[in-house]
Amino acid sequence: MPKTARGDEPIQALLKEERKFPPPKAFAKRAIVTKPSVYSDAQRNPVRFWETQAKQLHWFKPWKKALEWKPPYAKWFVGGKLNVAYNCLDRHISGPRRTKAALVWEGEPGDSRVLTYWDLHREVSRFAAALKRHGVRKGDRITIYMPMVPELPIAMLACARIGAAHSVIFGGFSPEAVRERIHDAESSLVITADGGWRRGSIVPLKKNTDEALQGAPGVKTVIVLKRTGQPVDMVNGRDVWWDDFVKGAPARCPAEPMDSEDLLYLLYTSGSTGKPKGIIHIPDRRDRHPPVDLRPPRRGRLLVHRGHRLGDRALVYRLRAARERRDFGDVRGYA
């Protein structure tokens, strides 16, 4: 039996955790959910519980059946049509939240930006329109290999808006790791940057992308964001700068109604124990229930890269798709 560094105590003993860490009473009193019965309600009838959560979002078409359970497969909200990007942005821009900060960003060199819900909606719609103009359609797959900059969630939400699945790769991965994920996802388009700052050094993202694409002939387009400004090689007919790609695109792009079981994004395992495995994520029921309890003027802060599971769901989708009557303030990201 494996031993721990603390002596002869087996690892299995550490799996039993019975300590509790209750929140401060003042914090709990101001919580959005204050009734302990929420747990028993969910346990007593989980389908009805998640139906209640799902009704707080905008649906282009209501579902016919909440749960279709044929072990080991489960389908939620069968027949329903929605769009995650619409729920993250569109339903927030018709009221007072339109001018509130949706994203507060601070870069490693000290630069910063604040995007309101209206700003973010326009940027996402413009990039989505540019993708459609380029020929990207529902069901296509796009790989995103970028630093922690506002254009990263803009690209993610733009893909979701038009129904193109995205795969976000951690900005610190090597060309070999990037190549393997691009090839497995069967991406035809990659979004990257000339470079990105990480702990005081510049990560050569474009150079890594060029090396990765030597083994990925299926990629026909590479969109490059100018972030660090160092010289990079641009392949004629394949590579295009972000600003040139969106130039002339309208800041309007209708959200594509998506089936509740359609692919939203692919997220790959680290590959530390073998070949990385791509996990399919759909707009599932958990994205319809906020994981944090934020109220104005509080701000959520996320330091994890968006290539991590928490980066995709917690920062971009869960917080932005919160109940319409709530204001989650803004979310900080670093690069």
C-alpha positions in Angstrom: 0.0 0.0 0.0 1.5 3.4 -0.9 2.8 5.5 2.0 2.6 9.2 2.4 5.4 11.7 3.3 3.9 12.0 6.8 5.0 8.6 7.8 3.1 5.3 7.8 -0.4 6.7 7.1 -1.7 5.2 3.9 -2.9 7.5 1.1 -6.4 6.0 1.4 -6.7 7.6 4.8 -6.3 11.1 3.3 -9.3 10.5 1.0 -11.6 10.7 4.1 -12.2 14.4 4.7 -14.8 15.2 7.3 -13.8 18.8 8.2 -16.2 21.6 7.4 -15.3 25.2 6.6 -18.5 27.3 6.9 -18.6 30.7 5.3 -18.8 33.8 7.5 -22.3 34.5 8.6 -22.4 37.9 7.0 -21.4 36.4 3.7 -24.0 33.6 3.9 -26.7 36.0 4.8 -26.2 37.9 1.5 -26.0 34.8 -0.6 -28.1 34.4 -3.6 -29.3 30.9 -2.5 -30.0 31.0 1.2 -32.4 28.1 1.6 -30.8 24.8 2.7 -33.7 23.0 1.1 -32.1 23.5 -2.3 -30.0 20.4 -1.6 -32.9 18.2 -0.7 -35.0 19.6 -3.6 -32.2 18.7 -6.0 -31.8 15.2 -4.5 -35.5 14.5 -4.3 -36.2 15.4 -8.0 -33.0 16.3 -9.9 -34.8 16.5 -13.3 -37.3 19.1 -12.0 -34.4 21.0 -10.3 -32.4 21.3 -13.5 -35.5 22.2 -15.5 -36.0 25.1 -13.1 -32.4 26.3 -13.7 -32.7 25.9 -17.4 -35.8 28.0 -17.6 -33.8 31.0 -16.5 -32.0 31.0 -19.8 -33.2 32.1 -23.2 -34.3 29.2 -25.5 -35.1 29.7 -29.2 -37.1 26.5 -28.9 -38.2 24.8 -25.7 -37.3 21.2 -25.0 -39.7 18.4 -25.4 -38.2 16.1 -22.8 -36.0 17.2 -19.9 -34.0 13.9 -19.6 -33.7 10.9 -21.9 -31.8 8.3 -19.8 -30.7 5.1 -21.5 -27.7 3.9 -19.5 -25.0 4.6 -19.8 -26.1 7.5 -22.1 -28.1 10.6 -21.0 -29.5 13.4 -23.1 -30.7 16.6 -21.4 -33.4 19.0 -22.7 -34.1 16.9 -25.8 -35.3 19.0 -28.7 -34.4 22.3 -27.1 -32.6 25.0 -29.1 -30.4 27.7 -27.5 -27.1 29.5 -28.0 -24.5 29.9 -25.3 -23.1 33.1 -26.7 -26.6 34.6 -26.9 -27.2 33.8 -23.2 -23.8 35.2 -22.3 -24.2 38.5 -24.1 -27.4 39.4 -26.0 -29.9 39.2 -23.2 -27.7 41.5 -21.1 -27.5 44.4 -23.6 -31.1 45.5 -23.6 -31.1 46.9 -20.1 -28.9 48.7 -17.6 -26.2 46.0 -17.7 -25.4 47.1 -21.3 -22.9 49.6 -20.0 -21.5 47.6 -17.1 -18.1 46.0 -17.2 -18.3 42.4 -18.5 -14.5 41.9 -18.6 -11.7 43.7 -16.8 -8.3 42.6 -18.1 -4.8 43.3 -16.9 -1.8 42.2 -18.9 1.5 41.1 -17.5 3.4 44.2 -18.8 0.9 46.5 -17.1 -1.6 47.2 -19.9 -5.3 47.0 -19.2 -8.7 47.0 -20.9 -12.3 47.2 -19.7 -15.0 45.8 -22.0 -18.7 46.4 -21.2 -21.4 43.9 -22.2 -22.1 46.1 -25.2 -18.4 46.3 -26.1 -18.0 42.5 -25.8 -21.1 41.9 -27.8 -19.9 44.0 -30.7 -16.4 42.5 -30.7 -17.8 38.9 -30.5 -20.3 39.6 -33.3 -17.7 41.2 -35.5 -15.3 38.3 -35.2 -18.2 35.8 -35.7 -19.2 37.7 -38.8 -15.6 37.6 -40.1 -15.5 33.9 -39.5 -18.7 33.3 -41.4 -17.4 35.5 -44.2 -14.3 33.4 -44.4 -16.5 30.3 -44.8 -16.6 28.9 -41.3 -19.9 27.1 -40.6 -21.8 25.3 -37.9 -20.0 22.0 -37.0 -16.5 23.2 -38.0 -13.7 22.9 -35.5 -11.3 25.7 -34.6 -8.2 25.5 -32.4 -7.3 28.5 -30.2 -3.7 28.8 -29.0 -3.4 32.2 -27.5 -2.2 34.1 -24.5 -4.5 35.4 -21.8 -5.9 38.4 -23.7 -9.5 39.6 -24.3 -9.4 38.3 -27.8 -9.3 34.8 -26.4 -12.8 34.8 -24.9 -13.9 36.9 -27.9 -12.8 34.1 -30.2 -14.4 31.5 -28.0 -17.8 33.3 -27.9 -17.6 34.0 -31.6 -17.2 30.3 -32.3 -20.1 29.5 -30.0 -22.2 32.1 -31.7 -22.0 30.5 -35.1 -22.0 26.9 -33.9 -18.3 26.2 -34.6 -16.7 24.0 -31.9 -13.5 25.3 -30.4 -10.5 23.7 -28.7 -8.5 26.0 -26.4 -4.9 24.9 -26.0 -2.8 26.0 -23.0 -0.4 28.7 -24.1 2.6 27.0 -22.5 2.3 23.8 -24.5 5.1 22.8 -27.0 4.7 22.6 -30.8 4.4 18.8 -30.5 1.5 19.0 -28.0 -0.2 21.6 -30.1 0.2 19.5 -33.3 -1.3 16.4 -31.6 -4.4 18.4 -30.4 -4.9 20.1 -33.7 -4.7 16.9 -35.6 -7.1 15.0 -33.2 -9.7 17.8 -33.4 -9.5 17.9 -37.2 -9.3 21.7 -37.1 -9.1 23.6 -40.3 -8.5 27.0 -38.7 -6.1 28.1 -35.9 -6.2 31.3 -33.9 -3.0 32.3 -32.3 -0.8 35.4 -31.6 2.8 36.4 -32.4 3.6 35.8 -28.7 2.5 36.1 -25.2 4.1 37.1 -21.9 4.5 34.4 -19.2 6.4 35.1 -16.0 8.5 37.8 -17.6 9.4 35.9 -20.8 7.8 35.9 -24.2 6.3 32.6 -25.4 6.8 32.4 -29.2 3.2 31.2 -30.0 3.4 31.9 -33.7 6.7 30.1 -34.1 5.3 27.2 -32.1 2.2 27.2 -34.3 4.3 27.1 -37.5 6.2 24.1 -36.2 3.0 22.4 -35.1 1.4 22.8 -38.5 4.2 21.0 -40.3 2.3 17.9 -39.3 -1.2 19.2 -39.7 -1.8 19.8 -43.4 -5.6 20.1 -42.8 -5.2 23.7 -41.4 -5.9 26.2 -44.2 -6.0 29.4 -42.2 -4.1 30.9 -39.3 -5.3 34.1 -37.7 -2.6 35.9 -35.8 -3.1 38.5 -33.1 -0.3 41.1 -32.7 0.4 41.0 -29.0 4.1 41.2 -28.2 5.3 42.8 -31.5 8.3 40.6 -32.2 8.9 39.6 -35.9 7.2 36.5 -37.1 7.0 34.6 -40.3 3.6 34.9 -42.1 2.8 32.2 -44.7 1.3 33.7 -47.8 -2.2 32.5 -48.5 -2.6 30.9 -45.0 -1.7 33.4 -42.3 -3.6 36.7 -41.7 -3.4 39.3 -39.0 -6.4 39.5 -36.7 -7.0 43.2 -37.5 -7.0 42.4 -41.3 -9.3 39.4 -40.8 -12.0 41.5 -39.1 -11.6 44.6 -41.2 -14.9 45.5 -42.8 -16.9 42.9 -40.9 -20.2 44.1 -39.4 -20.6 44.2 -35.7 -23.8 42.1 -36.2 -24.1 38.4 -36.5 -27.2 36.4 -35.6 -26.7 33.6 -33.0 -27.1 30.2 -34.5 -29.8 28.1 -32.7 -28.0 25.0 -31.4 -29.4 21.7 -30.2 -28.9 21.2 -26.4 -26.7 18.2 -27.3 -24.6 19.9 -29.9 -20.8 20.1 -29.5 -19.8 23.4 -27.8 -16.1 22.8 -27.3 -13.4 20.2 -27.0 -11.1 20.1 -24.0 -8.0 17.8 -24.0 -6.4 16.1 -21.0 -2.8 17.0 -20.2 -1.4 13.9 -21.9 1.0 13.3 -19.0 -0.1 9.7 -18.8 -0.4 9.0 -22.5 -2.0 10.4 -25.6 -4.2 13.4 -24.7 -7.9 12.6 -24.8 -10.4 15.1 -26.2 -13.5 15.5 -24.0 -16.7 16.6 -25.7 -18.6 19.4 -23.9 -22.1 20.4 -24.7 -24.1 23.3 -23.2 -25.1 21.0 -20.3 -27.3 21.6 -17.3 -24.4 22.6 -15.0 -23.6 25.6 -17.2 -27.1 26.8 -16.4 -26.4 27.1 -12.7 -23.8 29.7 -11.5 -20.9 28.2 -9.5 -20.1 31.4 -7.6 -22.0 33.9 -5.5 -21.1 37.3 -6.8 -23.0 40.5 -6.4 -22.1 44.1 -7.2 -19.7 45.6 -6.5 -17.8 42.3 -6.1 -15.5 41.1 -8.9 -14.6 37.6 -9.7 -10.9 36.9 -10.4 -9.6 34.0 -12.4 -5.9 33.3 -12.7 -6.1 29.9 -14.4 -5.5 29.7 -18.2 -8.5 29.3 -20.3 -7.1 26.1 -21.7 -7.9 24.6 -18.3 -11.4 23.3 -17.6 -12.1 26.1 -15.2 -11.0 28.7 -17.7 -13.6 27.7 -20.3 -16.5 27.1 -18.0 -16.0 29.4 -15.0 -14.8 32.5 -16.7 -16.5 32.6 -20.1 -19.6 30.5 -20.0 -20.9 30.1 -16.4 -20.4 33.6 -15.2 -21.6 35.3 -18.3 -24.7 33.0 -18.5 -25.9 33.9 -15.1 -29.5 34.6 -14.3 -30.7 37.7 -16.0 -31.7 39.4 -12.8 -28.2 39.0 -11.4 -25.2 41.1 -12.0 -22.0 39.3 -11.5 -19.8 42.3 -11.9 -16.7 41.7 -13.9 -14.1 39.0 -14.2 -10.4 39.7 -14.2 -7.9 37.9 -16.4 -4.2 38.2 -16.7 -1.7 37.7 -19.6 
